[in-house]
């Protein structure tokens, strides 16, 4: 007697076989993946997070004592690892961040790489970064650029430990399969003249900042390699005197073109007015925020974060963020915005009213 399989069961078995054959051929049916590949809004793997200065600086001090600077990739850096990235040493999916520390008399050897980098100085004096032969002195609040494929080394001629925030586009360049690295044949590259040559050559202080978001204006990085805190603070004060806002913001720009300082990274400074809360803002793209001065709170995607001097927090793409400080604060931010602008996919959305707090990041 012949047993006939129901038509539905036969069709199901045939479909199962079809999907197995697709998998064996390394093919994927889009009709089963479209919601995952094309969500209604970004769902970054990175999560809102904060790295506390109270935890980082003691560990950095221990690193200076325990680890010679010429070991472990020639840099003594504590890399920020976002818990949402499964162990990857990145602050967000497109951004690398870290706390670099250099002891008295130390030199971090010269090298270059295709990922672009920035340094925002947090503590200490007596250090300079030589970028393609130009020694750039570093003091708290200064921004120093090391653009893609520029030689750079760090020297501490002082008598105290030095700390700064490192930001790179390394995850982005890695995703493009375009990471190249080269060590300089000498420990230090030769300096070609006096310190801070680019600072003397390119632009007035006013031309180094933009209140409104720059747009791409040609390839390349800023020829100005160092932006001084005194100039930055003065520009923030000028903007604040002309605006009745809870927070005033400026972006560091190429003084020749008005574009972002690096093709892949934007650097900006934000001054919170005491006692006023910013509106929640969503922005496409990731951002890392460094608390330079002051204390306050942020709500990022519904999570309440208390912060103070030296803390570092991450705002993942499209996470609503709002900020408040009782006494005022200055915040440095690194973001991947130039890439989104260049591709025409940047967007932002300002929300009405404060967010509902659903948890606290301690």
Buried (B, 14 or more C-beta within 10 A) or exposed (E): EEEEEEEEEEEEEEEEEEEEEEEEEEEEEEEEEEEEEEEEEBEBBBBBBBBBBEEBBEEBBEBBEEEEBBEEEBBBBBBBBBEBBEEBBBBBBBBBBBBBBBBBEBBBBBBBBBBBBBBBBBBBBBBBBBBBEBBBBBBBBBBBBBBBBBBBBBBBEBEEBBBBBBBBBBBBBBEEEEEEEEEBEEEBBEBEEEBBBBBEEBBEBEBBBBBEBBEBEEEBBBBBBBBBBEBBBBBBEBBBEEEEBBBBBBBBBBBBBBBBBBBBBBBBBBBBBEEBBBBBBBBBBBBBBBBBBBBBBBBBBBBBBBBBBBBBBBBBBBBBBBBBBEEBBBBBBBBBBBBBBBEEEBEEEEEEEBBEEEEEBE
